[in-house]
């Protein structure tokens, strides 16, 4: 992991904390599927489909019936999905 990548993850974790109304210095380790859906701006049912089909490599925790997502996994997922451009560069 490069230093830039580590900084990006830390920044993303802080942004997630602020988006959910948490203190970035006291962020919970894991959040529920509704909060994770809010962070990713998708519906909780979309996350359920992703889990059942394995569409995206987004780790989750099962605690009984509850589904939890680590904030660090969400930040890493967003970092991996970040793109600078979508096509060829034109001069």
PyMOL Python script that loads the backbone (N, CA, C, O; Angstrom):
from pymol import cmd

cmd.read_pdbstr("""\
ATOM      1  N   UNK A   1       0.846  -1.172   0.000  1.00  0.00           N
ATOM      2  CA  UNK A   1       0.000   0.000   0.000  1.00  0.00           C
ATOM      3  C   UNK A   1       0.887   1.230   0.000  1.00  0.00           C
ATOM      4  O   UNK A   1       1.834   1.314   0.782  1.00  0.00           O
ATOM      5  N   UNK A   2       0.591   2.180  -0.867  1.00  0.00           N
ATOM      6  CA  UNK A   2       1.379   3.391  -0.931  1.00  0.00           C
ATOM      7  C   UNK A   2       0.887   4.392   0.104  1.00  0.00           C
ATOM      8  O   UNK A   2      -0.218   4.264   0.632  1.00  0.00           O
ATOM      9  N   UNK A   3       1.705   5.373   0.382  1.00  0.00           N
ATOM     10  CA  UNK A   3       1.333   6.405   1.344  1.00  0.00           C
ATOM     11  C   UNK A   3       0.117   7.178   0.861  1.00  0.00           C
ATOM     12  O   UNK A   3      -0.764   7.508   1.655  1.00  0.00           O
ATOM     13  N   UNK A   4       0.063   7.467  -0.432  1.00  0.00           N
ATOM     14  CA  UNK A   4      -1.073   8.193  -0.988  1.00  0.00           C
ATOM     15  C   UNK A   4      -2.356   7.415  -0.762  1.00  0.00           C
ATOM     16  O   UNK A   4      -3.376   7.989  -0.382  1.00  0.00           O
ATOM     17  N   UNK A   5      -2.310   6.100  -0.994  1.00  0.00           N
ATOM     18  CA  UNK A   5      -3.491   5.270  -0.799  1.00  0.00           C
ATOM     19  C   UNK A   5      -3.928   5.301   0.661  1.00  0.00           C
ATOM     20  O   UNK A   5      -5.123   5.388   0.942  1.00  0.00           O
ATOM     21  N   UNK A   6      -2.983   5.231   1.592  1.00  0.00           N
ATOM     22  CA  UNK A   6      -3.297   5.259   3.020  1.00  0.00           C
ATOM     23  C   UNK A   6      -3.943   6.583   3.397  1.00  0.00           C
ATOM     24  O   UNK A   6      -4.889   6.613   4.184  1.00  0.00           O
ATOM     25  N   UNK A   7      -3.440   7.672   2.841  1.00  0.00           N
ATOM     26  CA  UNK A   7      -4.023   8.982   3.125  1.00  0.00           C
ATOM     27  C   UNK A   7      -5.434   9.048   2.567  1.00  0.00           C
ATOM     28  O   UNK A   7      -6.336   9.560   3.229  1.00  0.00           O
ATOM     29  N   UNK A   8      -5.637   8.538   1.365  1.00  0.00           N
ATOM     30  CA  UNK A   8      -6.967   8.546   0.767  1.00  0.00           C
ATOM     31  C   UNK A   8      -7.955   7.775   1.634  1.00  0.00           C
ATOM     32  O   UNK A   8      -9.088   8.223   1.807  1.00  0.00           O
ATOM     33  N   UNK A   9      -7.561   6.633   2.181  1.00  0.00           N
ATOM     34  CA  UNK A   9      -8.426   5.829   3.042  1.00  0.00           C
ATOM     35  C   UNK A   9      -8.780   6.618   4.291  1.00  0.00           C
ATOM     36  O   UNK A   9      -9.937   6.630   4.709  1.00  0.00           O
ATOM     37  N   UNK A  10      -7.797   7.276   4.888  1.00  0.00           N
ATOM     38  CA  UNK A  10      -8.053   8.072   6.096  1.00  0.00           C
ATOM     39  C   UNK A  10      -9.014   9.214   5.794  1.00  0.00           C
ATOM     40  O   UNK A  10      -9.916   9.498   6.583  1.00  0.00           O
ATOM     41  N   UNK A  11      -8.822   9.864   4.657  1.00  0.00           N
ATOM     42  CA  UNK A  11      -9.720  10.955   4.259  1.00  0.00           C
ATOM     43  C   UNK A  11     -11.123  10.412   4.027  1.00  0.00           C
ATOM     44  O   UNK A  11     -12.101  11.013   4.471  1.00  0.00           O
ATOM     45  N   UNK A  12     -11.229   9.288   3.339  1.00  0.00           N
ATOM     46  CA  UNK A  12     -12.536   8.694   3.085  1.00  0.00           C
ATOM     47  C   UNK A  12     -13.235   8.291   4.382  1.00  0.00           C
ATOM     48  O   UNK A  12     -14.442   8.487   4.519  1.00  0.00           O
ATOM     49  N   UNK A  13     -12.492   7.735   5.325  1.00  0.00           N
ATOM     50  CA  UNK A  13     -13.080   7.375   6.612  1.00  0.00           C
ATOM     51  C   UNK A  13     -13.620   8.607   7.330  1.00  0.00           C
ATOM     52  O   UNK A  13     -14.691   8.550   7.934  1.00  0.00           O
ATOM     53  N   UNK A  14     -12.894   9.715   7.271  1.00  0.00           N
ATOM     54  CA  UNK A  14     -13.366  10.958   7.883  1.00  0.00           C
ATOM     55  C   UNK A  14     -14.622  11.472   7.188  1.00  0.00           C
ATOM     56  O   UNK A  14     -15.555  11.937   7.843  1.00  0.00           O
ATOM     57  N   UNK A  15     -14.641  11.386   5.862  1.00  0.00           N
ATOM     58  CA  UNK A  15     -15.824  11.811   5.115  1.00  0.00           C
ATOM     59  C   UNK A  15     -17.034  10.949   5.452  1.00  0.00           C
ATOM     60  O   UNK A  15     -18.145  11.463   5.583  1.00  0.00           O
ATOM     61  N   UNK A  16     -16.827   9.645   5.591  1.00  0.00           N
ATOM     62  CA  UNK A  16     -17.914   8.741   5.974  1.00  0.00           C
ATOM     63  C   UNK A  16     -18.434   9.113   7.360  1.00  0.00           C
ATOM     64  O   UNK A  16     -19.644   9.154   7.581  1.00  0.00           O
ATOM     65  N   UNK A  17     -17.527   9.381   8.286  1.00  0.00           N
ATOM     66  CA  UNK A  17     -17.918   9.757   9.647  1.00  0.00           C
ATOM     67  C   UNK A  17     -18.778  11.011   9.631  1.00  0.00           C
ATOM     68  O   UNK A  17     -19.823  11.063  10.279  1.00  0.00           O
ATOM     69  N   UNK A  18     -18.342  12.010   8.898  1.00  0.00           N
ATOM     70  CA  UNK A  18     -19.101  13.261   8.837  1.00  0.00           C
ATOM     71  C   UNK A  18     -20.455  13.049   8.173  1.00  0.00           C
ATOM     72  O   UNK A  18     -21.458  13.610   8.615  1.00  0.00           O
ATOM     73  N   UNK A  19     -20.493  12.241   7.110  1.00  0.00           N
ATOM     74  CA  UNK A  19     -21.744  11.979   6.410  1.00  0.00           C
ATOM     75  C   UNK A  19     -22.764  11.320   7.333  1.00  0.00           C
ATOM     76  O   UNK A  19     -23.960  11.596   7.234  1.00  0.00           O
ATOM     77  N   UNK A  20     -22.301  10.457   8.224  1.00  0.00           N
ATOM     78  CA  UNK A  20     -23.193   9.737   9.130  1.00  0.00           C
ATOM     79  C   UNK A  20     -23.405  10.466  10.459  1.00  0.00           C
ATOM     80  O   UNK A  20     -24.188  10.014  11.294  1.00  0.00           O
ATOM     81  N   UNK A  21     -22.717  11.580  10.656  1.00  0.00           N
ATOM     82  CA  UNK A  21     -22.884  12.351  11.879  1.00  0.00           C
ATOM     83  C   UNK A  21     -22.052  11.863  13.048  1.00  0.00           C
ATOM     84  O   UNK A  21     -22.376  12.160  14.198  1.00  0.00           O
ATOM     85  N   UNK A  22     -20.978  11.114  12.780  1.00  0.00           N
ATOM     86  CA  UNK A  22     -20.076  10.642  13.816  1.00  0.00           C
ATOM     87  C   UNK A  22     -18.884  11.577  13.939  1.00  0.00           C
ATOM     88  O   UNK A  22     -18.537  12.293  13.000  1.00  0.00           O
ATOM     89  N   UNK A  23     -18.268  11.558  15.103  1.00  0.00           N
ATOM     90  CA  UNK A  23     -17.016  12.265  15.304  1.00  0.00           C
ATOM     91  C   UNK A  23     -15.916  11.454  14.611  1.00  0.00           C
ATOM     92  O   UNK A  23     -15.721  10.288  14.954  1.00  0.00           O
ATOM     93  N   UNK A  24     -15.195  12.031  13.652  1.00  0.00           N
ATOM     94  CA  UNK A  24     -14.147  11.282  12.942  1.00  0.00           C
ATOM     95  C   UNK A  24     -13.073  10.711  13.865  1.00  0.00           C
ATOM     96  O   UNK A  24     -12.404   9.742  13.504  1.00  0.00           O
ATOM     97  N   UNK A  25     -12.898  11.293  15.045  1.00  0.00           N
ATOM     98  CA  UNK A  25     -11.902  10.784  15.988  1.00  0.00           C
ATOM     99  C   UNK A  25     -12.428   9.604  16.797  1.00  0.00           C
ATOM    100  O   UNK A  25     -11.653   8.907  17.453  1.00  0.00           O
ATOM    101  N   UNK A  26     -13.750   9.371  16.755  1.00  0.00           N
ATOM    102  CA  UNK A  26     -14.351   8.293  17.536  1.00  0.00           C
ATOM    103  C   UNK A  26     -15.335   7.516  16.654  1.00  0.00           C
ATOM    104  O   UNK A  26     -16.504   7.353  17.003  1.00  0.00           O
ATOM    105  N   UNK A  27     -14.851   7.052  15.529  1.00  0.00           N
ATOM    106  CA  UNK A  27     -15.671   6.366  14.535  1.00  0.00           C
ATOM    107  C   UNK A  27     -15.927   4.925  14.952  1.00  0.00           C
ATOM    108  O   UNK A  27     -15.003   4.243  15.398  1.00  0.00           O
ATOM    109  N   UNK A  28     -17.177   4.438  14.817  1.00  0.00           N
ATOM    110  CA  UNK A  28     -17.418   3.029  15.139  1.00  0.00           C
ATOM    111  C   UNK A  28     -16.693   2.123  14.150  1.00  0.00           C
ATOM    112  O   UNK A  28     -16.422   2.519  13.016  1.00  0.00           O
ATOM    113  N   UNK A  29     -16.387   0.927  14.579  1.00  0.00           N
ATOM    114  CA  UNK A  29     -15.684  -0.024  13.717  1.00  0.00           C
ATOM    115  C   UNK A  29     -16.601  -0.481  12.595  1.00  0.00           C
ATOM    116  O   UNK A  29     -16.185  -0.543  11.439  1.00  0.00           O
ATOM    117  N   UNK A  30     -17.857  -0.803  12.932  1.00  0.00           N
ATOM    118  CA  UNK A  30     -18.807  -1.321  11.942  1.00  0.00           C
ATOM    119  C   UNK A  30     -20.130  -0.576  12.051  1.00  0.00           C
ATOM    120  O   UNK A  30     -20.517  -0.114  13.124  1.00  0.00           O
ATOM    121  N   UNK A  31     -20.813  -0.472  10.912  1.00  0.00           N
ATOM    122  CA  UNK A  31     -22.122   0.181  10.862  1.00  0.00           C
ATOM    123  C   UNK A  31     -23.118  -0.761  10.201  1.00  0.00           C
ATOM    124  O   UNK A  31     -22.728  -1.719   9.535  1.00  0.00           O
ATOM    125  N   UNK A  32     -24.394  -0.488  10.385  1.00  0.00           N
ATOM    126  CA  UNK A  32     -25.445  -1.324   9.817  1.00  0.00           C
ATOM    127  C   UNK A  32     -25.584  -1.163   8.320  1.00  0.00           C
ATOM    128  O   UNK A  32     -24.995  -0.266   7.716  1.00  0.00           O
ATOM    129  N   UNK A  33     -26.377  -2.052   7.727  1.00  0.00           N
ATOM    130  CA  UNK A  33     -26.519  -2.022   6.269  1.00  0.00           C
ATOM    131  C   UNK A  33     -27.230  -0.763   5.779  1.00  0.00           C
ATOM    132  O   UNK A  33     -26.951  -0.293   4.676  1.00  0.00           O
ATOM    133  N   UNK A  34     -28.135  -0.214   6.567  1.00  0.00           N
ATOM    134  CA  UNK A  34     -28.811   1.025   6.141  1.00  0.00           C
ATOM    135  C   UNK A  34     -27.835   2.198   6.100  1.00  0.00           C
ATOM    136  O   UNK A  34     -27.866   3.012   5.177  1.00  0.00           O
ATOM    137  N   UNK A  35     -26.973   2.274   7.108  1.00  0.00           N
ATOM    138  CA  UNK A  35     -25.963   3.336   7.113  1.00  0.00           C
ATOM    139  C   UNK A  35     -24.955   3.135   5.986  1.00  0.00           C
ATOM    140  O   UNK A  35     -24.531   4.103   5.355  1.00  0.00           O
ATOM    141  N   UNK A  36     -24.570   1.890   5.729  1.00  0.00           N
ATOM    142  CA  UNK A  36     -23.645   1.604   4.630  1.00  0.00           C
ATOM    143  C   UNK A  36     -24.272   1.997   3.294  1.00  0.00           C
ATOM    144  O   UNK A  36     -23.602   2.553   2.424  1.00  0.00           O
ATOM    145  N   UNK A  37     -25.556   1.704   3.141  1.00  0.00           N
ATOM    146  CA  UNK A  37     -26.261   2.080   1.911  1.00  0.00           C
ATOM    147  C   UNK A  37     -26.284   3.603   1.758  1.00  0.00           C
ATOM    148  O   UNK A  37     -26.137   4.125   0.653  1.00  0.00           O
ATOM    149  N   UNK A  38     -26.467   4.304   2.870  1.00  0.00           N
ATOM    150  CA  UNK A  38     -26.452   5.767   2.843  1.00  0.00           C
ATOM    151  C   UNK A  38     -25.096   6.283   2.382  1.00  0.00           C
ATOM    152  O   UNK A  38     -25.021   7.209   1.574  1.00  0.00           O
ATOM    153  N   UNK A  39     -24.032   5.688   2.891  1.00  0.00           N
ATOM    154  CA  UNK A  39     -22.675   6.097   2.507  1.00  0.00           C
ATOM    155  C   UNK A  39     -22.459   5.899   1.011  1.00  0.00           C
ATOM    156  O   UNK A  39     -21.901   6.770   0.343  1.00  0.00           O
ATOM    157  N   UNK A  40     -22.895   4.767   0.486  1.00  0.00           N
ATOM    158  CA  UNK A  40     -22.677   4.431  -0.917  1.00  0.00           C
ATOM    159  C   UNK A  40     -23.743   5.018  -1.841  1.00  0.00           C
ATOM    160  O   UNK A  40     -23.649   4.906  -3.063  1.00  0.00           O
ATOM    161  N   UNK A  41     -24.763   5.648  -1.238  1.00  0.00           N
ATOM    162  CA  UNK A  41     -25.866   6.252  -1.981  1.00  0.00           C
ATOM    163  C   UNK A  41     -26.598   5.227  -2.844  1.00  0.00           C
ATOM    164  O   UNK A  41     -26.919   5.476  -4.006  1.00  0.00           O
ATOM    165  N   UNK A  42     -26.850   4.067  -2.237  1.00  0.00           N
ATOM    166  CA  UNK A  42     -27.659   3.021  -2.855  1.00  0.00           C
ATOM    167  C   UNK A  42     -28.716   2.594  -1.840  1.00  0.00           C
ATOM    168  O   UNK A  42     -28.660   3.005  -0.681  1.00  0.00           O
ATOM    169  N   UNK A  43     -29.654   1.793  -2.253  1.00  0.00           N
ATOM    170  CA  UNK A  43     -30.673   1.287  -1.342  1.00  0.00           C
ATOM    171  C   UNK A  43     -30.137   0.079  -0.579  1.00  0.00           C
ATOM    172  O   UNK A  43     -29.274  -0.639  -1.084  1.00  0.00           O
ATOM    173  N   UNK A  44     -30.639  -0.148   0.631  1.00  0.00           N
ATOM    174  CA  UNK A  44     -30.222  -1.352   1.364  1.00  0.00           C
ATOM    175  C   UNK A  44     -30.490  -2.635   0.581  1.00  0.00           C
ATOM    176  O   UNK A  44     -29.743  -3.604   0.710  1.00  0.00           O
ATOM    177  N   UNK A  45     -31.545  -2.648  -0.226  1.00  0.00           N
ATOM    178  CA  UNK A  45     -31.830  -3.842  -1.030  1.00  0.00           C
ATOM    179  C   UNK A  45     -30.760  -4.060  -2.099  1.00  0.00           C
ATOM    180  O   UNK A  45     -30.491  -5.196  -2.487  1.00  0.00           O
ATOM    181  N   UNK A  46     -30.156  -2.979  -2.569  1.00  0.00           N
ATOM    182  CA  UNK A  46     -29.054  -3.109  -3.529  1.00  0.00           C
ATOM    183  C   UNK A  46     -27.872  -3.810  -2.870  1.00  0.00           C
ATOM    184  O   UNK A  46     -27.239  -4.674  -3.477  1.00  0.00           O
ATOM    185  N   UNK A  47     -27.577  -3.439  -1.627  1.00  0.00           N
ATOM    186  CA  UNK A  47     -26.494  -4.112  -0.912  1.00  0.00           C
ATOM    187  C   UNK A  47     -26.813  -5.585  -0.710  1.00  0.00           C
ATOM    188  O   UNK A  47     -25.921  -6.430  -0.777  1.00  0.00           O
ATOM    189  N   UNK A  48     -28.086  -5.896  -0.462  1.00  0.00           N
ATOM    190  CA  UNK A  48     -28.485  -7.302  -0.297  1.00  0.00           C
ATOM    191  C   UNK A  48     -28.253  -8.081  -1.583  1.00  0.00           C
ATOM    192  O   UNK A  48     -27.804  -9.227  -1.542  1.00  0.00           O
ATOM    193  N   UNK A  49     -28.552  -7.477  -2.713  1.00  0.00           N
ATOM    194  CA  UNK A  49     -28.317  -8.129  -4.008  1.00  0.00           C
ATOM    195  C   UNK A  49     -26.816  -8.325  -4.217  1.00  0.00           C
ATOM    196  O   UNK A  49     -26.388  -9.397  -4.644  1.00  0.00           O
ATOM    197  N   UNK A  50     -26.022  -7.309  -3.922  1.00  0.00           N
ATOM    198  CA  UNK A  50     -24.567  -7.425  -4.072  1.00  0.00           C
ATOM    199  C   UNK A  50     -24.027  -8.553  -3.213  1.00  0.00           C
ATOM    200  O   UNK A  50     -23.151  -9.303  -3.643  1.00  0.00           O
ATOM    201  N   UNK A  51     -24.559  -8.678  -1.973  1.00  0.00           N
ATOM    202  CA  UNK A  51     -24.090  -9.753  -1.084  1.00  0.00           C
ATOM    203  C   UNK A  51     -24.452 -11.122  -1.642  1.00  0.00           C
ATOM    204  O   UNK A  51     -23.631 -12.039  -1.635  1.00  0.00           O
ATOM    205  N   UNK A  52     -25.676 -11.257  -2.122  1.00  0.00           N
ATOM    206  CA  UNK A  52     -26.125 -12.582  -2.571  1.00  0.00           C
ATOM    207  C   UNK A  52     -25.510 -12.996  -3.903  1.00  0.00           C
ATOM    208  O   UNK A  52     -25.320 -14.187  -4.147  1.00  0.00           O
ATOM    209  N   UNK A  53     -25.200 -12.043  -4.758  1.00  0.00           N
ATOM    210  CA  UNK A  53     -24.646 -12.379  -6.075  1.00  0.00           C
ATOM    211  C   UNK A  53     -23.123 -12.289  -6.111  1.00  0.00           C
ATOM    212  O   UNK A  53     -22.491 -12.815  -7.027  1.00  0.00           O
ATOM    213  N   UNK A  54     -22.530 -11.622  -5.118  1.00  0.00           N
ATOM    214  CA  UNK A  54     -21.085 -11.423  -5.128  1.00  0.00           C
ATOM    215  C   UNK A  54     -20.654 -10.455  -6.212  1.00  0.00           C
ATOM    216  O   UNK A  54     -19.524 -10.526  -6.695  1.00  0.00           O
ATOM    217  N   UNK A  55     -21.536  -9.560  -6.595  1.00  0.00           N
ATOM    218  CA  UNK A  55     -21.242  -8.640  -7.694  1.00  0.00           C
ATOM    219  C   UNK A  55     -19.998  -7.789  -7.428  1.00  0.00           C
ATOM    220  O   UNK A  55     -19.163  -7.607  -8.314  1.00  0.00           O
ATOM    221  N   UNK A  56     -19.883  -7.274  -6.217  1.00  0.00           N
ATOM    222  CA  UNK A  56     -18.731  -6.460  -5.857  1.00  0.00           C
ATOM    223  C   UNK A  56     -18.020  -7.089  -4.673  1.00  0.00           C
ATOM    224  O   UNK A  56     -18.644  -7.752  -3.844  1.00  0.00           O
ATOM    225  N   UNK A  57     -16.726  -6.883  -4.598  1.00  0.00           N
ATOM    226  CA  UNK A  57     -15.938  -7.393  -3.487  1.00  0.00           C
ATOM    227  C   UNK A  57     -16.030  -6.398  -2.329  1.00  0.00           C
ATOM    228  O   UNK A  57     -15.110  -5.618  -2.083  1.00  0.00           O
ATOM    229  N   UNK A  58     -17.163  -6.445  -1.625  1.00  0.00           N
ATOM    230  CA  UNK A  58     -17.402  -5.571  -0.483  1.00  0.00           C
ATOM    231  C   UNK A  58     -17.649  -6.454   0.738  1.00  0.00           C
ATOM    232  O   UNK A  58     -18.753  -6.966   0.923  1.00  0.00           O
ATOM    233  N   UNK A  59     -16.625  -6.632   1.567  1.00  0.00           N
ATOM    234  CA  UNK A  59     -16.776  -7.517   2.730  1.00  0.00           C
ATOM    235  C   UNK A  59     -17.860  -7.021   3.692  1.00  0.00           C
ATOM    236  O   UNK A  59     -18.083  -5.818   3.831  1.00  0.00           O
ATOM    237  N   UNK A  60     -18.522  -7.963   4.346  1.00  0.00           N
ATOM    238  CA  UNK A  60     -19.535  -7.631   5.348  1.00  0.00           C
ATOM    239  C   UNK A  60     -19.453  -8.643   6.480  1.00  0.00           C
ATOM    240  O   UNK A  60     -18.864  -9.714   6.336  1.00  0.00           O
ATOM    241  N   UNK A  61     -20.052  -8.285   7.602  1.00  0.00           N
ATOM    242  CA  UNK A  61     -20.083  -9.135   8.780  1.00  0.00           C
ATOM    243  C   UNK A  61     -21.521  -9.577   9.030  1.00  0.00           C
ATOM    244  O   UNK A  61     -22.456  -8.797   8.846  1.00  0.00           O
ATOM    245  N   UNK A  62     -21.695 -10.816   9.444  1.00  0.00           N
ATOM    246  CA  UNK A  62     -23.016 -11.301   9.844  1.00  0.00           C
ATOM    247  C   UNK A  62     -22.979 -11.551  11.340  1.00  0.00           C
ATOM    248  O   UNK A  62     -22.137 -12.303  11.830  1.00  0.00           O
ATOM    249  N   UNK A  63     -23.884 -10.926  12.057  1.00  0.00           N
ATOM    250  CA  UNK A  63     -24.031 -11.125  13.490  1.00  0.00           C
ATOM    251  C   UNK A  63     -25.491 -11.526  13.704  1.00  0.00           C
ATOM    252  O   UNK A  63     -26.377 -10.681  13.834  1.00  0.00           O
ATOM    253  N   UNK A  64     -25.710 -12.834  13.735  1.00  0.00           N
ATOM    254  CA  UNK A  64     -27.099 -13.304  13.755  1.00  0.00           C
ATOM    255  C   UNK A  64     -27.773 -12.917  12.457  1.00  0.00           C
ATOM    256  O   UNK A  64     -27.294 -13.255  11.374  1.00  0.00           O
ATOM    257  N   UNK A  65     -28.885 -12.206  12.563  1.00  0.00           N
ATOM    258  CA  UNK A  65     -29.580 -11.729  11.364  1.00  0.00           C
ATOM    259  C   UNK A  65     -29.032 -10.395  10.868  1.00  0.00           C
ATOM    260  O   UNK A  65     -29.312  -9.975   9.746  1.00  0.00           O
ATOM    261  N   UNK A  66     -28.259  -9.743  11.705  1.00  0.00           N
ATOM    262  CA  UNK A  66     -27.761  -8.413  11.368  1.00  0.00           C
ATOM    263  C   UNK A  66     -26.600  -8.477  10.381  1.00  0.00           C
ATOM    264  O   UNK A  66     -25.763  -9.379  10.428  1.00  0.00           O
ATOM    265  N   UNK A  67     -26.579  -7.504   9.499  1.00  0.00           N
ATOM    266  CA  UNK A  67     -25.473  -7.345   8.550  1.00  0.00           C
ATOM    267  C   UNK A  67     -24.761  -6.058   8.910  1.00  0.00           C
ATOM    268  O   UNK A  67     -25.395  -5.013   9.059  1.00  0.00           O
ATOM    269  N   UNK A  68     -23.457  -6.127   9.049  1.00  0.00           N
ATOM    270  CA  UNK A  68     -22.640  -4.967   9.402  1.00  0.00           C
ATOM    271  C   UNK A  68     -21.529  -4.804   8.373  1.00  0.00           C
ATOM    272  O   UNK A  68     -21.081  -5.774   7.763  1.00  0.00           O
ATOM    273  N   UNK A  69     -21.097  -3.571   8.194  1.00  0.00           N
ATOM    274  CA  UNK A  69     -19.979  -3.257   7.311  1.00  0.00           C
ATOM    275  C   UNK A  69     -18.939  -2.488   8.100  1.00  0.00           C
ATOM    276  O   UNK A  69     -19.272  -1.544   8.816  1.00  0.00           O
ATOM    277  N   UNK A  70     -17.674  -2.885   7.973  1.00  0.00           N
ATOM    278  CA  UNK A  70     -16.594  -2.123   8.592  1.00  0.00           C
ATOM    279  C   UNK A  70     -16.432  -0.809   7.825  1.00  0.00           C
ATOM    280  O   UNK A  70     -16.470  -0.793   6.595  1.00  0.00           O
ATOM    281  N   UNK A  71     -16.256   0.271   8.549  1.00  0.00           N
ATOM    282  CA  UNK A  71     -16.049   1.571   7.918  1.00  0.00           C
ATOM    283  C   UNK A  71     -14.785   1.534   7.064  1.00  0.00           C
ATOM    284  O   UNK A  71     -14.746   2.126   5.985  1.00  0.00           O
ATOM    285  N   UNK A  72     -13.759   0.847   7.538  1.00  0.00           N
ATOM    286  CA  UNK A  72     -12.515   0.756   6.764  1.00  0.00           C
ATOM    287  C   UNK A  72     -12.745   0.015   5.445  1.00  0.00           C
ATOM    288  O   UNK A  72     -12.155   0.377   4.427  1.00  0.00           O
ATOM    289  N   UNK A  73     -13.599  -1.023   5.449  1.00  0.00           N
ATOM    290  CA  UNK A  73     -13.904  -1.744   4.198  1.00  0.00           C
ATOM    291  C   UNK A  73     -14.672  -0.857   3.224  1.00  0.00           C
ATOM    292  O   UNK A  73     -14.434  -0.906   2.017  1.00  0.00           O
ATOM    293  N   UNK A  74     -15.594  -0.043   3.745  1.00  0.00           N
ATOM    294  CA  UNK A  74     -16.323   0.886   2.876  1.00  0.00           C
ATOM    295  C   UNK A  74     -15.373   1.909   2.265  1.00  0.00           C
ATOM    296  O   UNK A  74     -15.472   2.218   1.078  1.00  0.00           O
ATOM    297  N   UNK A  75     -14.450   2.435   3.074  1.00  0.00           N
ATOM    298  CA  UNK A  75     -13.480   3.415   2.569  1.00  0.00           C
ATOM    299  C   UNK A  75     -12.590   2.786   1.498  1.00  0.00           C
ATOM    300  O   UNK A  75     -12.322   3.408   0.470  1.00  0.00           O
ATOM    301  N   UNK A  76     -12.132   1.557   1.734  1.00  0.00           N
ATOM    302  CA  UNK A  76     -11.295   0.872   0.741  1.00  0.00           C
ATOM    303  C   UNK A  76     -12.083   0.584  -0.533  1.00  0.00           C
ATOM    304  O   UNK A  76     -11.543   0.711  -1.632  1.00  0.00           O
ATOM    305  N   UNK A  77     -13.353   0.198  -0.403  1.00  0.00           N
ATOM    306  CA  UNK A  77     -14.207  -0.054  -1.554  1.00  0.00           C
ATOM    307  C   UNK A  77     -14.330   1.222  -2.392  1.00  0.00           C
ATOM    308  O   UNK A  77     -14.190   1.183  -3.614  1.00  0.00           O
ATOM    309  N   UNK A  78     -14.592   2.346  -1.729  1.00  0.00           N
ATOM    310  CA  UNK A  78     -14.710   3.614  -2.454  1.00  0.00           C
ATOM    311  C   UNK A  78     -13.393   4.012  -3.102  1.00  0.00           C
ATOM    312  O   UNK A  78     -13.388   4.533  -4.217  1.00  0.00           O
ATOM    313  N   UNK A  79     -12.287   3.777  -2.428  1.00  0.00           N
ATOM    314  CA  UNK A  79     -10.978   4.103  -2.997  1.00  0.00           C
ATOM    315  C   UNK A  79     -10.712   3.268  -4.249  1.00  0.00           C
ATOM    316  O   UNK A  79     -10.187   3.779  -5.238  1.00  0.00           O
ATOM    317  N   UNK A  80     -11.073   1.982  -4.206  1.00  0.00           N
ATOM    318  CA  UNK A  80     -10.874   1.107  -5.380  1.00  0.00           C
ATOM    319  C   UNK A  80     -11.776   1.510  -6.544  1.00  0.00           C
ATOM    320  O   UNK A  80     -11.409   1.318  -7.704  1.00  0.00           O
ATOM    321  N   UNK A  81     -12.929   2.056  -6.255  1.00  0.00           N
ATOM    322  CA  UNK A  81     -13.892   2.403  -7.298  1.00  0.00           C
ATOM    323  C   UNK A  81     -13.696   3.815  -7.828  1.00  0.00           C
ATOM    324  O   UNK A  81     -14.424   4.239  -8.726  1.00  0.00           O
ATOM    325  N   UNK A  82     -12.740   4.542  -7.298  1.00  0.00           N
ATOM    326  CA  UNK A  82     -12.499   5.920  -7.727  1.00  0.00           C
ATOM    327  C   UNK A  82     -11.746   5.910  -9.058  1.00  0.00           C
ATOM    328  O   UNK A  82     -10.724   5.240  -9.208  1.00  0.00           O
ATOM    329  N   UNK A  83     -12.278   6.672 -10.023  1.00  0.00           N
ATOM    330  CA  UNK A  83     -11.673   6.728 -11.351  1.00  0.00           C
ATOM    331  C   UNK A  83     -11.328   8.183 -11.684  1.00  0.00           C
ATOM    332  O   UNK A  83     -11.997   9.115 -11.237  1.00  0.00           O
ATOM    333  N   UNK A  84     -10.291   8.349 -12.462  1.00  0.00           N
ATOM    334  CA  UNK A  84      -9.883   9.689 -12.886  1.00  0.00           C
ATOM    335  C   UNK A  84     -10.484  10.076 -14.236  1.00  0.00           C
ATOM    336  O   UNK A  84     -10.734  11.254 -14.493  1.00  0.00           O
ATOM    337  N   UNK A  85     -10.714   9.093 -15.091  1.00  0.00           N
ATOM    338  CA  UNK A  85     -11.340   9.347 -16.380  1.00  0.00           C
ATOM    339  C   UNK A  85     -11.951   8.062 -16.888  1.00  0.00           C
ATOM    340  O   UNK A  85     -11.656   6.983 -16.372  1.00  0.00           O
ATOM    341  N   UNK A  86     -12.809   8.167 -17.907  1.00  0.00           N
ATOM    342  CA  UNK A  86     -13.506   6.981 -18.397  1.00  0.00           C
ATOM    343  C   UNK A  86     -13.078   6.547 -19.779  1.00  0.00           C
ATOM    344  O   UNK A  86     -13.495   5.484 -20.237  1.00  0.00           O
ATOM    345  N   UNK A  87     -12.275   7.317 -20.449  1.00  0.00           N
ATOM    346  CA  UNK A  87     -11.895   6.945 -21.804  1.00  0.00           C
ATOM    347  C   UNK A  87     -10.479   7.352 -22.112  1.00  0.00           C
ATOM    348  O   UNK A  87      -9.675   7.632 -21.223  1.00  0.00           O
ATOM    349  N   UNK A  88     -10.198   7.379 -23.391  1.00  0.00           N
ATOM    350  CA  UNK A  88      -8.850   7.735 -23.801  1.00  0.00           C
ATOM    351  C   UNK A  88      -8.628   9.234 -23.635  1.00  0.00           C
ATOM    352  O   UNK A  88      -9.568  10.026 -23.701  1.00  0.00           O
ATOM    353  N   UNK A  89      -7.395   9.598 -23.424  1.00  0.00           N
ATOM    354  CA  UNK A  89      -7.025  10.991 -23.248  1.00  0.00           C
ATOM    355  C   UNK A  89      -6.800  11.608 -24.616  1.00  0.00           C
ATOM    356  O   UNK A  89      -6.067  11.070 -25.446  1.00  0.00           O
ATOM    357  N   UNK A  90      -7.435  12.734 -24.834  1.00  0.00           N
ATOM    358  CA  UNK A  90      -7.289  13.414 -26.126  1.00  0.00           C
ATOM    359  C   UNK A  90      -6.412  14.642 -25.951  1.00  0.00           C
ATOM    360  O   UNK A  90      -6.493  15.349 -24.947  1.00  0.00           O
ATOM    361  N   UNK A  91      -5.579  14.876 -26.942  1.00  0.00           N
ATOM    362  CA  UNK A  91      -4.658  16.022 -26.872  1.00  0.00           C
ATOM    363  C   UNK A  91      -5.290  17.243 -27.441  1.00  0.00           C
ATOM    364  O   UNK A  91      -4.668  18.305 -27.469  1.00  0.00           O
TER     365      UNK A  91
END
""", "prot")
cmd.dss("prot")
cmd.show_as("cartoon", "prot")
cmd.util.cbc("prot")
cmd.orient("prot")
